Amino acid sequence: MAERLAIAKAKAAAAANPGALILAADTVVGCGRRILDKTDDERAARSILKLLSGRRHRVYGGIAVIDPSGKLTSRIVMTQVMFKRLSDAELDAYLAGGEWRGKAGAYGIQGKAGAFVPWINGSYTNIVGLCVHTAAKLLTAASG
């Protein structure tokens, strides 16, 4: 899904900017068999964070590049993330801060939720929203 969304964004940008070098990305968080949406609703964010509490989940980053000739290249990057078990006080404080708004999985690792993560396996920048290493490789290949 993340790769499909990134490709759709790249194609839309390329249609509006013919001949340009286009980079597009999207992030999807999955826990078990569920995809965890972005939310602006505190009740939904609480439910998502309770689901993640004490569990591993995956962050999928889709990246798409369209070179000036129109050639499309895309990749998917997966990072495993472990959340510590969250106390009610930690959950309440995090939700009160509002950092969860509009974030896949209702958190941003680069903010206060970073304290909830004892380990990751994979790219940190993928969790933030764009695997910089993979994006740089794709851009180098497209402009080379």
The first five atom37 places (N, CA, C, CB, O) and aatype in JSON, in Angstrom:
{
  "aatype": [12, 0, 6, 1, 10, 0, 9, 0, 11, 0, 11, 0, 0, 0, 0, 0, 2, 14, 7, 0, 10, 9, 10, 0, 0, 3, 16, 19, 19, 7, 4, 7, 1, 1, 9, 10, 3, 11, 16, 3, 3, 6, 1, 0, 0, 1, 15, 9, 10, 11, 10, 10, 15, 7, 1, 1, 8, 1, 19, 18, 7, 7, 9, 0, 19, 9, 3, 14, 15, 7, 11, 10, 16, 15, 1, 9, 19, 12, 16, 5, 19, 12, 13, 11, 1, 10, 15, 3, 0, 6, 10, 3, 0, 18, 10, 0, 7, 7, 6, 17, 1, 7, 11, 0, 7, 0, 18, 7, 9, 5, 7, 11, 0, 7, 0, 13, 19, 14, 17, 9, 2, 7, 15, 18, 16, 2, 9, 19, 7, 10, 4, 19, 8, 16, 0, 0, 11, 10, 10, 16, 0, 0, 15, 7],
  "atom_mask": [
    [1, 1, 1, 1, 1],
    [1, 1, 1, 1, 1],
    [1, 1, 1, 1, 1],
    [1, 1, 1, 1, 1],
    [1, 1, 1, 1, 1],
    [1, 1, 1, 1, 1],
    [1, 1, 1, 1, 1],
    [1, 1, 1, 1, 1],
    [1, 1, 1, 1, 1],
    [1, 1, 1, 1, 1],
    [1, 1, 1, 1, 1],
    [1, 1, 1, 1, 1],
    [1, 1, 1, 1, 1],
    [1, 1, 1, 1, 1],
    [1, 1, 1, 1, 1],
    [1, 1, 1, 1, 1],
    [1, 1, 1, 1, 1],
    [1, 1, 1, 1, 1],
    [1, 1, 1, 0, 1],
    [1, 1, 1, 1, 1],
    [1, 1, 1, 1, 1],
    [1, 1, 1, 1, 1],
    [1, 1, 1, 1, 1],
    [1, 1, 1, 1, 1],
    [1, 1, 1, 1, 1],
    [1, 1, 1, 1, 1],
    [1, 1, 1, 1, 1],
    [1, 1, 1, 1, 1],
    [1, 1, 1, 1, 1],
    [1, 1, 1, 0, 1],
    [1, 1, 1, 1, 1],
    [1, 1, 1, 0, 1],
    [1, 1, 1, 1, 1],
    [1, 1, 1, 1, 1],
    [1, 1, 1, 1, 1],
    [1, 1, 1, 1, 1],
    [1, 1, 1, 1, 1],
    [1, 1, 1, 1, 1],
    [1, 1, 1, 1, 1],
    [1, 1, 1, 1, 1],
    [1, 1, 1, 1, 1],
    [1, 1, 1, 1, 1],
    [1, 1, 1, 1, 1],
    [1, 1, 1, 1, 1],
    [1, 1, 1, 1, 1],
    [1, 1, 1, 1, 1],
    [1, 1, 1, 1, 1],
    [1, 1, 1, 1, 1],
    [1, 1, 1, 1, 1],
    [1, 1, 1, 1, 1],
    [1, 1, 1, 1, 1],
    [1, 1, 1, 1, 1],
    [1, 1, 1, 1, 1],
    [1, 1, 1, 0, 1],
    [1, 1, 1, 1, 1],
    [1, 1, 1, 1, 1],
    [1, 1, 1, 1, 1],
    [1, 1, 1, 1, 1],
    [1, 1, 1, 1, 1],
    [1, 1, 1, 1, 1],
    [1, 1, 1, 0, 1],
    [1, 1, 1, 0, 1],
    [1, 1, 1, 1, 1],
    [1, 1, 1, 1, 1],
    [1, 1, 1, 1, 1],
    [1, 1, 1, 1, 1],
    [1, 1, 1, 1, 1],
    [1, 1, 1, 1, 1],
    [1, 1, 1, 1, 1],
    [1, 1, 1, 0, 1],
    [1, 1, 1, 1, 1],
    [1, 1, 1, 1, 1],
    [1, 1, 1, 1, 1],
    [1, 1, 1, 1, 1],
    [1, 1, 1, 1, 1],
    [1, 1, 1, 1, 1],
    [1, 1, 1, 1, 1],
    [1, 1, 1, 1, 1],
    [1, 1, 1, 1, 1],
    [1, 1, 1, 1, 1],
    [1, 1, 1, 1, 1],
    [1, 1, 1, 1, 1],
    [1, 1, 1, 1, 1],
    [1, 1, 1, 1, 1],
    [1, 1, 1, 1, 1],
    [1, 1, 1, 1, 1],
    [1, 1, 1, 1, 1],
    [1, 1, 1, 1, 1],
    [1, 1, 1, 1, 1],
    [1, 1, 1, 1, 1],
    [1, 1, 1, 1, 1],
    [1, 1, 1, 1, 1],
    [1, 1, 1, 1, 1],
    [1, 1, 1, 1, 1],
    [1, 1, 1, 1, 1],
    [1, 1, 1, 1, 1],
    [1, 1, 1, 0, 1],
    [1, 1, 1, 0, 1],
    [1, 1, 1, 1, 1],
    [1, 1, 1, 1, 1],
    [1, 1, 1, 1, 1],
    [1, 1, 1, 0, 1],
    [1, 1, 1, 1, 1],
    [1, 1, 1, 1, 1],
    [1, 1, 1, 0, 1],
    [1, 1, 1, 1, 1],
    [1, 1, 1, 1, 1],
    [1, 1, 1, 0, 1],
    [1, 1, 1, 1, 1],
    [1, 1, 1, 1, 1],
    [1, 1, 1, 0, 1],
    [1, 1, 1, 1, 1],
    [1, 1, 1, 1, 1],
    [1, 1, 1, 0, 1],
    [1, 1, 1, 1, 1],
    [1, 1, 1, 1, 1],
    [1, 1, 1, 1, 1],
    [1, 1, 1, 1, 1],
    [1, 1, 1, 1, 1],
    [1, 1, 1, 1, 1],
    [1, 1, 1, 1, 1],
    [1, 1, 1, 0, 1],
    [1, 1, 1, 1, 1],
    [1, 1, 1, 1, 1],
    [1, 1, 1, 1, 1],
    [1, 1, 1, 1, 1],
    [1, 1, 1, 1, 1],
    [1, 1, 1, 1, 1],
    [1, 1, 1, 0, 1],
    [1, 1, 1, 1, 1],
    [1, 1, 1, 1, 1],
    [1, 1, 1, 1, 1],
    [1, 1, 1, 1, 1],
    [1, 1, 1, 1, 1],
    [1, 1, 1, 1, 1],
    [1, 1, 1, 1, 1],
    [1, 1, 1, 1, 1],
    [1, 1, 1, 1, 1],
    [1, 1, 1, 1, 1],
    [1, 1, 1, 1, 1],
    [1, 1, 1, 1, 1],
    [1, 1, 1, 1, 1],
    [1, 1, 1, 1, 1],
    [1, 1, 1, 0, 1]
  ],
  "atom_positions": [
    [[0.82, -1.19, 0.0], [0.0, 0.0, 0.0], [0.87, 1.26, 0.0], [-0.93, -0.01, 1.2], [0.58, 2.21, -0.74]],
    [[1.93, 1.29, 0.82], [2.8, 2.48, 0.87], [3.44, 2.74, -0.49], [3.89, 2.29, 1.94], [3.53, 3.89, -0.93]],
    [[3.88, 1.69, -1.15], [4.51, 1.85, -2.46], [3.47, 2.32, -3.48], [5.16, 0.53, -2.92], [3.76, 3.2, -4.3]],
    [[2.29, 1.76, -3.45], [1.23, 2.14, -4.37], [0.86, 3.62, -4.19], [-0.01, 1.25, -4.16], [0.66, 4.34, -5.17]],
    [[0.77, 4.08, -2.95], [0.46, 5.48, -2.67], [1.58, 6.4, -3.16], [0.22, 5.68, -1.18], [1.31, 7.46, -3.72]],
    [[2.84, 6.0, -2.94], [3.97, 6.81, -3.39], [3.98, 6.92, -4.91], [5.31, 6.21, -2.9], [4.24, 8.0, -5.45]],
    [[3.7, 5.83, -5.6], [3.65, 5.85, -7.07], [2.54, 6.78, -7.56], [3.43, 4.42, -7.62], [2.74, 7.55, -8.49]],
    [[1.37, 6.71, -6.93], [0.27, 7.58, -7.32], [0.63, 9.05, -7.14], [-0.99, 7.24, -6.51], [0.33, 9.88, -7.99]],
    [[1.29, 9.37, -6.03], [1.72, 10.75, -5.79], [2.74, 11.18, -6.85], [2.33, 10.89, -4.38], [2.65, 12.29, -7.38]],
    [[3.7, 10.31, -7.15], [4.73, 10.64, -8.13], [4.11, 10.87, -9.51], [5.78, 9.51, -8.21], [4.48, 11.82, -10.21]],
    [[3.17, 10.02, -9.9], [2.53, 10.18, -11.21], [1.74, 11.49, -11.29], [1.61, 8.99, -11.5], [1.74, 12.16, -12.33]],
    [[1.07, 11.84, -10.21], [0.32, 13.1, -10.19], [1.27, 14.3, -10.31], [-0.52, 13.22, -8.89], [0.99, 15.24, -11.05]],
    [[2.38, 14.24, -9.59], [3.36, 15.33, -9.66], [4.01, 15.4, -11.04], [4.44, 15.14, -8.59], [4.24, 16.5, -11.55]],
    [[4.3, 14.25, -11.65], [4.91, 14.22, -12.98], [3.96, 14.77, -14.03], [5.32, 12.78, -13.34], [4.39, 15.46, -14.96]],
    [[2.67, 14.49, -13.89], [1.69, 15.01, -14.85], [1.63, 16.53, -14.8], [0.29, 14.41, -14.58], [1.42, 17.19, -15.82]],
    [[1.81, 17.08, -13.61], [1.77, 18.54, -13.44], [3.1, 19.2, -13.76], [1.36, 18.88, -12.02], [3.17, 20.42, -13.93]],
    [[4.18, 18.41, -13.83], [5.53, 18.94, -14.04], [6.29, 18.08, -15.05], [6.31, 19.0, -12.71], [7.27, 17.43, -14.68]],
    [[5.87, 18.07, -16.31], [6.52, 17.21, -17.31], [8.01, 17.52, -17.42], [5.85, 17.38, -18.68], [8.42, 18.69, -17.43]],
    [[8.82, 16.46, -17.51], [10.27, 16.61, -17.67], [11.02, 16.86, -16.39], [0.0, 0.0, 0.0], [12.24, 17.01, -16.41]],
    [[10.31, 16.91, -15.25], [10.97, 17.15, -13.96], [11.4, 15.83, -13.33], [10.03, 17.91, -13.01], [10.86, 14.77, -13.65]],
    [[12.37, 15.9, -12.45], [12.76, 14.76, -11.62], [11.84, 14.78, -10.41], [14.3, 14.83, -11.2], [11.81, 15.77, -9.67]],
    [[11.1, 13.71, -10.19], [10.07, 13.65, -9.16], [10.44, 12.61, -8.11], [8.69, 13.33, -9.78], [10.84, 11.49, -8.44]],
    [[10.3, 12.98, -6.84], [10.44, 12.06, -5.71], [9.16, 12.15, -4.91], [11.7, 12.4, -4.83], [8.72, 13.24, -4.54]],
    [[8.55, 11.0, -4.63], [7.34, 10.96, -3.8], [7.46, 9.81, -2.82], [6.06, 10.81, -4.68], [8.14, 8.82, -3.09]],
    [[6.8, 9.95, -1.67], [6.88, 8.91, -0.64], [5.58, 8.86, 0.15], [8.07, 9.17, 0.3], [4.81, 9.82, 0.18]],
    [[5.37, 7.71, 0.78], [4.25, 7.56, 1.71], [4.65, 6.54, 2.76], [2.95, 7.13, 0.96], [5.49, 5.68, 2.52]],
    [[4.03, 6.65, 3.92], [4.34, 5.76, 5.05], [3.07, 5.09, 5.54], [5.02, 6.55, 6.2], [2.03, 5.73, 5.68]],
    [[3.18, 3.8, 5.8], [2.07, 3.02, 6.35], [2.6, 2.25, 7.55], [1.46, 2.04, 5.28], [3.68, 1.66, 7.5]],
    [[1.83, 2.26, 8.64], [2.19, 1.52, 9.84], [1.26, 0.31, 9.94], [2.1, 2.41, 11.13], [0.05, 0.43, 9.81]],
    [[1.86, -0.86, 10.16], [1.09, -2.08, 10.31], [1.38, -2.77, 11.62], [0.0, 0.0, 0.0], [2.53, -2.84, 12.06]],
    [[0.33, -3.29, 12.25], [0.48, -4.04, 13.49], [-0.39, -5.3, 13.35], [0.05, -3.18, 14.76], [-1.61, -5.22, 13.24]],
    [[0.28, -6.45, 13.34], [-0.45, -7.67, 13.05], [-0.96, -7.59, 11.62], [0.0, 0.0, 0.0], [-0.18, -7.35, 10.69]],
    [[-2.24, -7.79, 11.44], [-2.83, -7.71, 10.1], [-3.55, -6.39, 9.86], [-3.8, -8.86, 9.9], [-4.26, -6.23, 8.87]],
    [[-3.37, -5.44, 10.78], [-4.06, -4.15, 10.69], [-3.15, -3.07, 10.14], [-4.59, -3.74, 12.07], [-1.97, -3.02, 10.45]],
    [[-3.72, -2.21, 9.32], [-3.05, -0.99, 8.88], [-3.55, 0.13, 9.78], [-3.32, -0.68, 7.35], [-4.76, 0.32, 9.93]],
    [[-2.62, 0.87, 10.38], [-2.98, 1.92, 11.32], [-2.95, 3.27, 10.62], [-2.02, 1.92, 12.54], [-1.89, 3.76, 10.22]],
    [[-4.12, 3.84, 10.47], [-4.26, 5.09, 9.73], [-3.74, 6.28, 10.5], [-5.71, 5.31, 9.38], [-3.47, 6.21, 11.7]],
    [[-3.59, 7.39, 9.77], [-3.36, 8.68, 10.39], [-4.68, 9.1, 10.99], [-2.82, 9.75, 9.36], [-5.74, 8.75, 10.48]],
    [[-4.62, 9.85, 12.08], [-5.86, 10.27, 12.7], [-5.73, 11.67, 13.28], [-6.28, 9.29, 13.78], [-4.64, 12.11, 13.66]],
    [[-6.85, 12.36, 13.35], [-6.94, 13.64, 14.05], [-7.93, 13.52, 15.21], [-7.37, 14.77, 13.08], [-8.33, 14.52, 15.8]],
    [[-8.31, 12.28, 15.52], [-9.28, 12.01, 16.58], [-8.54, 11.4, 17.78], [-10.41, 11.06, 16.08], [-7.9, 10.36, 17.64]],
    [[-8.62, 12.04, 18.94], [-7.87, 11.58, 20.11], [-8.3, 10.19, 20.57], [-8.05, 12.56, 21.26], [-7.46, 9.41, 21.02]],
    [[-9.56, 9.88, 20.46], [-10.03, 8.55, 20.88], [-9.41, 7.46, 19.99], [-11.59, 8.48, 20.81], [-8.98, 6.42, 20.49]],
    [[-9.36, 7.7, 18.68], [-8.73, 6.75, 17.75], [-7.24, 6.65, 18.02], [-8.98, 7.16, 16.28], [-6.68, 5.55, 17.99]],
    [[-6.58, 7.78, 18.29], [-5.15, 7.76, 18.6], [-4.87, 6.95, 19.87], [-4.63, 9.2, 18.77], [-3.91, 6.18, 19.91]],
    [[-5.7, 7.1, 20.87], [-5.54, 6.33, 22.12], [-5.66, 4.84, 21.82], [-6.61, 6.76, 23.17], [-4.87, 4.04, 22.32]],
    [[-6.63, 4.47, 21.02], [-6.84, 3.06, 20.66], [-5.62, 2.5, 19.92], [-8.11, 2.91, 19.81], [-5.17, 1.4, 20.2]],
    [[-5.09, 3.27, 18.97], [-3.92, 2.84, 18.21], [-2.72, 2.67, 19.13], [-3.59, 3.85, 17.1], [-2.02, 1.66, 19.05]],
    [[-2.47, 3.65, 19.99], [-1.31, 3.58, 20.89], [-1.44, 2.44, 21.89], [-1.13, 4.91, 21.63], [-0.44, 1.82, 22.25]],
    [[-2.65, 2.16, 22.35], [-2.86, 1.0, 23.23], [-2.56, -0.29, 22.5], [-4.3, 0.98, 23.78], [-2.0, -1.22, 23.08]],
    [[-2.92, -0.36, 21.22], [-2.61, -1.53, 20.41], [-1.09, -1.71, 20.27], [-3.26, -1.41, 19.01], [-0.6, -2.84, 20.35]],
    [[-0.36, -0.62, 20.07], [1.09, -0.69, 19.91], [1.83, -0.95, 21.22], [1.6, 0.59, 19.29], [2.95, -1.47, 21.21]],
    [[1.24, -0.59, 22.33], [1.88, -0.7, 23.64], [2.36, -2.13, 23.92], [0.91, -0.26, 24.73], [1.58, -3.08, 23.91]],
    [[3.67, -2.24, 24.17], [4.25, -3.54, 24.52], [4.41, -4.48, 23.34], [0.0, 0.0, 0.0], [4.66, -5.67, 23.54]],
    [[4.28, -3.98, 22.13], [4.3, -4.85, 20.95], [5.27, -4.33, 19.89], [2.92, -4.97, 20.35], [5.7, -3.18, 19.9]],
    [[5.58, -5.24, 18.97], [6.32, -4.88, 17.77], [5.32, -4.51, 16.68], [7.24, -6.04, 17.3], [4.2, -5.02, 16.64]],
    [[5.75, -3.62, 15.82], [4.96, -3.3, 14.63], [5.92, -2.98, 13.5], [3.97, -2.11, 14.89], [7.14, -2.94, 13.7]],
    [[5.37, -2.75, 12.33], [6.22, -2.47, 11.16], [5.83, -1.14, 10.55], [6.11, -3.6, 10.11], [4.65, -0.78, 10.49]],
    [[6.84, -0.43, 10.09], [6.64, 0.81, 9.36], [7.12, 0.56, 7.93], [7.39, 2.02, 10.02], [8.27, 0.19, 7.71]],
    [[6.22, 0.77, 6.98], [6.53, 0.57, 5.56], [6.63, 1.93, 4.9], [5.45, -0.32, 4.86], [5.72, 2.75, 5.0]],
    [[7.74, 2.16, 4.24], [7.92, 3.4, 3.5], [7.97, 3.1, 2.01], [0.0, 0.0, 0.0], [8.81, 2.33, 1.55]],
    [[7.07, 3.7, 1.27], [7.08, 3.57, -0.18], [7.76, 4.78, -0.77], [0.0, 0.0, 0.0], [7.47, 5.91, -0.38]],
    [[8.65, 4.56, -1.71], [9.37, 5.65, -2.37], [9.26, 5.44, -3.87], [10.88, 5.71, -1.91], [9.46, 4.34, -4.38]],
    [[8.94, 6.51, -4.58], [8.85, 6.46, -6.04], [9.6, 7.64, -6.64], [7.36, 6.46, -6.51], [9.5, 8.77, -6.15]],
    [[10.35, 7.36, -7.69], [11.08, 8.39, -8.42], [10.71, 8.26, -9.9], [12.64, 8.26, -8.21], [10.69, 7.17, -10.47]],
    [[10.43, 9.4, -10.5], [10.22, 9.45, -11.95], [11.29, 10.38, -12.51], [8.76, 9.95, -12.32], [11.38, 11.54, -12.13]],
    [[12.09, 9.84, -13.43], [13.17, 10.65, -14.01], [12.6, 11.56, -15.11], [14.3, 9.75, -14.6], [11.44, 11.4, -15.5]],
    [[13.39, 12.51, -15.59], [12.88, 13.45, -16.59], [12.35, 12.81, -17.87], [13.96, 14.41, -16.95], [11.53, 13.4, -18.57]],
    [[12.82, 11.59, -18.19], [12.31, 10.9, -19.38], [10.98, 10.2, -19.12], [13.33, 9.89, -19.87], [10.33, 9.71, -20.05]],
    [[10.56, 10.15, -17.85], [9.3, 9.51, -17.49], [9.44, 8.11, -16.92], [0.0, 0.0, 0.0], [8.44, 7.47, -16.61]],
    [[10.68, 7.61, -16.77], [10.89, 6.27, -16.22], [10.62, 6.28, -14.71], [12.33, 5.77, -16.51], [11.15, 7.11, -13.97]],
    [[9.79, 5.34, -14.28], [9.4, 5.21, -12.88], [10.21, 4.1, -12.21], [7.89, 4.93, -12.74], [10.35, 3.01, -12.76]],
    [[10.74, 4.39, -11.03], [11.4, 3.39, -10.19], [10.82, 3.54, -8.79], [12.98, 3.57, -10.19], [10.62, 4.65, -8.31]],
    [[10.54, 2.41, -8.15], [9.99, 2.49, -6.79], [10.59, 1.41, -5.91], [8.46, 2.35, -6.82], [11.1, 0.39, -6.38]],
    [[10.53, 1.65, -4.62], [11.02, 0.71, -3.62], [10.1, 0.77, -2.4], [12.5, 1.03, -3.22], [9.4, 1.76, -2.16]],
    [[10.14, -0.32, -1.63], [9.47, -0.37, -0.34], [10.53, -0.67, 0.71], [8.31, -1.45, -0.31], [11.38, -1.54, 0.52]],
    [[10.49, 0.05, 1.81], [11.43, -0.13, 2.91], [10.61, -0.51, 4.14], [12.29, 1.16, 3.18], [9.58, 0.11, 4.41]],
    [[11.05, -1.53, 4.88], [10.33, -1.96, 6.07], [11.24, -1.85, 7.28], [9.79, -3.4, 5.9], [12.38, -2.3, 7.25]],
    [[10.73, -1.26, 8.34], [11.45, -1.15, 9.6], [10.58, -1.72, 10.7], [11.84, 0.33, 9.9], [9.4, -1.38, 10.81]],
    [[11.15, -2.59, 11.53], [10.44, -3.1, 12.7], [10.67, -2.14, 13.87], [10.9, -4.55, 13.07], [11.77, -1.63, 14.05]],
    [[9.62, -1.92, 14.64], [9.69, -1.02, 15.79], [9.07, -1.73, 16.99], [8.95, 0.34, 15.5], [8.02, -2.36, 16.89]],
    [[9.74, -1.61, 18.13], [9.21, -2.16, 19.38], [8.79, -1.0, 20.28], [10.26, -3.07, 20.1], [9.57, -0.09, 20.53]],
    [[7.56, -1.05, 20.76], [7.08, -0.07, 21.74], [7.16, -0.7, 23.12], [5.63, 0.39, 21.41], [6.84, -1.88, 23.29]],
    [[7.57, 0.07, 24.11], [7.5, -0.41, 25.49], [6.03, -0.4, 25.92], [8.37, 0.48, 26.44], [5.19, 0.19, 25.26]],
    [[5.74, -1.05, 27.01], [4.38, -1.03, 27.53], [4.13, 0.37, 28.1], [4.16, -2.14, 28.63], [4.89, 0.85, 28.94]],
    [[3.09, 1.01, 27.63], [2.79, 2.38, 28.03], [1.86, 2.42, 29.25], [2.17, 3.15, 26.87], [0.85, 1.72, 29.28]],
    [[2.22, 3.23, 30.22], [1.33, 3.43, 31.37], [0.22, 4.39, 30.95], [2.12, 3.98, 32.62], [0.34, 5.09, 29.95]],
    [[-0.86, 4.41, 31.72], [-1.95, 5.34, 31.44], [-1.45, 6.78, 31.51], [-3.12, 5.12, 32.43], [-1.86, 7.62, 30.71]],
    [[-0.57, 7.08, 32.47], [-0.04, 8.44, 32.61], [0.8, 8.83, 31.39], [0.82, 8.55, 33.89], [0.69, 9.96, 30.91]],
    [[1.63, 7.92, 30.87], [2.42, 8.2, 29.68], [1.51, 8.45, 28.47], [3.4, 7.05, 29.38], [1.73, 9.37, 27.69]],
    [[0.51, 7.61, 28.33], [-0.42, 7.74, 27.23], [-1.19, 9.06, 27.3], [-1.4, 6.56, 27.24], [-1.32, 9.75, 26.3]],
    [[-1.68, 9.41, 28.49], [-2.42, 10.66, 28.66], [-1.53, 11.87, 28.34], [-2.95, 10.76, 30.1], [-1.97, 12.8, 27.67]],
    [[-0.3, 11.85, 28.83], [0.61, 12.98, 28.59], [0.95, 13.11, 27.11], [1.9, 12.81, 29.41], [0.98, 14.22, 26.58]],
    [[1.19, 11.99, 26.45], [1.52, 12.04, 25.03], [0.34, 12.57, 24.22], [1.93, 10.65, 24.52], [0.5, 13.43, 23.36]],
    [[-0.83, 12.07, 24.5], [-2.02, 12.52, 23.78], [-2.3, 14.0, 24.02], [-3.24, 11.69, 24.2], [-2.7, 14.71, 23.1]],
    [[-2.08, 14.47, 25.23], [-2.32, 15.89, 25.55], [-1.4, 16.81, 24.75], [-2.1, 16.13, 27.05], [-1.77, 17.94, 24.45]],
    [[-0.21, 16.31, 24.39], [0.74, 17.11, 23.63], [0.39, 17.3, 22.16], [0.0, 0.0, 0.0], [0.87, 18.23, 21.53]],
    [[-0.44, 16.42, 21.61], [-0.92, 16.57, 20.24], [0.03, 16.15, 19.14], [0.0, 0.0, 0.0], [-0.31, 16.29, 17.96]],
    [[1.21, 15.64, 19.48], [2.16, 15.22, 18.43], [1.63, 14.1, 17.54], [3.46, 14.77, 19.07], [2.11, 13.92, 16.42]],
    [[0.66, 13.38, 18.0], [0.11, 12.24, 17.29], [-0.76, 12.64, 16.1], [-0.69, 11.39, 18.24], [-1.03, 11.82, 15.22]],
    [[-1.21, 13.88, 16.07], [-2.14, 14.31, 15.01], [-1.53, 14.15, 13.62], [-2.55, 15.78, 15.23], [-0.43, 14.62, 13.34]],
    [[-2.29, 13.48, 12.76], [-1.87, 13.33, 11.37], [-0.71, 12.4, 11.13], [0.0, 0.0, 0.0], [-0.14, 12.39, 10.04]],
    [[-0.34, 11.61, 12.13], [0.8, 10.7, 12.01], [0.32, 9.26, 11.83], [1.72, 10.81, 13.24], [-0.59, 8.81, 12.52]],
    [[0.94, 8.56, 10.89], [0.65, 7.14, 10.73], [1.01, 6.42, 12.03], [1.44, 6.53, 9.51], [2.1, 6.61, 12.55]],
    [[0.11, 5.62, 12.54], [0.36, 4.93, 13.8], [0.19, 5.82, 15.02], [0.0, 0.0, 0.0], [0.46, 5.38, 16.13]],
    [[-0.24, 7.06, 14.83], [-0.5, 8.02, 15.9], [0.74, 8.4, 16.69], [-1.53, 7.47, 16.84], [0.65, 8.77, 17.86]],
    [[1.92, 8.32, 16.05], [3.13, 8.77, 16.75], [4.19, 9.21, 15.75], [3.68, 7.66, 17.65], [4.19, 8.82, 14.58]],
    [[5.09, 10.03, 16.25], [6.29, 10.42, 15.52], [7.5, 10.07, 16.37], [0.0, 0.0, 0.0], [7.67, 10.63, 17.45]],
    [[8.33, 9.17, 15.89], [9.49, 8.72, 16.67], [10.47, 9.86, 16.93], [10.2, 7.58, 15.94], [11.22, 9.82, 17.9]],
    [[10.47, 10.87, 16.07], [11.4, 11.98, 16.2], [11.0, 12.94, 17.32], [11.5, 12.73, 14.9], [11.74, 13.87, 17.65]],
    [[9.83, 12.73, 17.9], [9.35, 13.57, 18.99], [9.37, 12.83, 20.31], [0.0, 0.0, 0.0], [10.23, 11.98, 20.56]],
    [[8.41, 13.16, 21.14], [8.35, 12.58, 22.49], [8.11, 11.07, 22.48], [7.25, 13.24, 23.29], [8.5, 10.39, 23.42]],
    [[7.48, 10.54, 21.42], [7.24, 9.1, 21.34], [8.54, 8.32, 21.18], [6.31, 8.79, 20.18], [8.54, 7.1, 21.36]],
    [[9.63, 8.98, 20.85], [10.92, 8.3, 20.79], [11.26, 7.62, 22.11], [0.0, 0.0, 0.0], [11.98, 6.62, 22.12]],
    [[10.75, 8.15, 23.21], [10.98, 7.54, 24.53], [10.24, 6.23, 24.71], [10.57, 8.51, 25.62], [10.52, 5.48, 25.65]],
    [[9.3, 5.93, 23.82], [8.52, 4.69, 23.9], [9.19, 3.53, 23.16], [7.13, 4.91, 23.33], [8.73, 2.4, 23.24]],
    [[10.28, 3.81, 22.45], [10.86, 2.84, 21.52], [12.21, 2.34, 22.04], [11.03, 3.47, 20.13], [13.22, 3.04, 21.91]],
    [[12.26, 1.12, 22.62], [13.54, 0.59, 23.1], [14.44, 0.1, 21.98], [13.29, -0.54, 24.06], [15.67, 0.08, 22.14]],
    [[13.86, -0.3, 20.84], [14.7, -0.73, 19.71], [13.94, -0.69, 18.4], [15.24, -2.13, 19.95], [12.71, -0.75, 18.35]],
    [[14.74, -0.58, 17.34], [14.22, -0.71, 15.99], [15.13, -1.65, 15.22], [14.11, 0.68, 15.28], [16.28, -1.85, 15.6]],
    [[14.62, -2.21, 14.16], [15.41, -3.02, 13.25], [15.16, -2.47, 11.86], [15.05, -4.56, 13.35], [14.13, -2.75, 11.24]],
    [[16.12, -1.69, 11.36], [15.97, -1.08, 10.05], [16.27, 0.39, 10.09], [0.0, 0.0, 0.0], [17.02, 0.86, 10.95]],
    [[15.7, 1.11, 9.16], [16.0, 2.53, 8.95], [15.2, 3.44, 9.88], [15.72, 2.9, 7.51], [13.97, 3.41, 9.88]],
    [[15.91, 4.25, 10.66], [15.26, 5.25, 11.5], [14.55, 6.29, 10.64], [16.29, 5.93, 12.42], [13.42, 6.68, 10.94]],
    [[15.21, 6.74, 9.56], [14.6, 7.79, 8.74], [13.34, 7.28, 8.04], [15.6, 8.29, 7.7], [12.47, 8.08, 7.69]],
    [[13.22, 5.98, 7.83], [11.98, 5.41, 7.29], [10.83, 5.64, 8.26], [12.15, 3.91, 7.01], [9.72, 5.96, 7.83]],
    [[11.09, 5.49, 9.55], [10.04, 5.7, 10.55], [9.64, 7.17, 10.6], [10.53, 5.23, 11.95], [8.46, 7.5, 10.78]],
    [[10.61, 8.06, 10.43], [10.32, 9.5, 10.42], [9.45, 9.86, 9.22], [11.64, 10.31, 10.39], [8.61, 10.76, 9.31]],
    [[9.65, 9.16, 8.08], [8.8, 9.43, 6.94], [9.44, 9.28, 5.58], [0.0, 0.0, 0.0], [8.74, 9.29, 4.57]],
    [[10.77, 9.14, 5.52], [11.45, 8.93, 4.25], [12.79, 8.28, 4.51], [11.62, 10.28, 3.48], [13.65, 8.85, 5.18]],
    [[12.97, 7.08, 3.98], [14.27, 6.41, 4.1], [15.26, 7.16, 3.21], [14.18, 4.87, 3.7], [15.28, 6.98, 2.0]],
    [[16.07, 8.0, 3.83], [16.96, 8.88, 3.09], [17.96, 8.08, 2.26], [17.7, 9.82, 4.06], [18.25, 8.46, 1.13]],
    [[18.48, 7.0, 2.8], [19.46, 6.17, 2.08], [18.86, 5.65, 0.76], [19.91, 4.98, 2.96], [19.48, 5.79, -0.29]],
    [[17.68, 5.07, 0.82], [17.04, 4.53, -0.37], [16.65, 5.64, -1.34], [15.8, 3.7, 0.01], [16.82, 5.5, -2.55]],
    [[16.13, 6.74, -0.83], [15.76, 7.87, -1.68], [16.98, 8.41, -2.41], [15.11, 9.0, -0.85], [16.9, 8.71, -3.6]],
    [[18.12, 8.52, -1.72], [19.34, 9.02, -2.35], [19.81, 8.08, -3.46], [20.45, 9.2, -1.3], [20.23, 8.53, -4.52]],
    [[19.73, 6.77, -3.22], [20.12, 5.8, -4.25], [19.23, 5.94, -5.48], [20.03, 4.36, -3.71], [19.73, 5.94, -6.6]],
    [[17.94, 6.05, -5.29], [17.0, 6.17, -6.41], [17.23, 7.48, -7.19], [15.55, 6.1, -5.89], [17.22, 7.5, -8.42]],
    [[17.44, 8.57, -6.45], [17.69, 9.85, -7.11], [18.99, 9.86, -7.88], [17.69, 10.96, -6.1], [19.06, 10.41, -8.98]],
    [[20.03, 9.25, -7.32], [21.32, 9.17, -8.02], [21.18, 8.38, -9.3], [22.39, 8.51, -7.12], [21.69, 8.8, -10.34]],
    [[20.49, 7.25, -9.25], [20.29, 6.43, -10.44], [19.46, 7.16, -11.5], [19.6, 5.11, -10.07], [19.73, 7.05, -12.7]],
    [[18.46, 7.93, -11.05], [17.58, 8.63, -11.99], [18.25, 9.83, -12.64], [16.32, 9.07, -11.28], [17.88, 10.22, -13.75]],
    [[19.22, 10.41, -11.97], [19.87, 11.61, -12.52], [21.23, 11.29, -13.15], [20.04, 12.66, -11.42], [21.9, 12.18, -13.69]],
    [[21.63, 10.02, -13.08], [22.94, 9.63, -13.56], [22.95, 9.24, -14.97], [0.0, 0.0, 0.0], [24.0, 8.89, -15.5]]
  ]
}
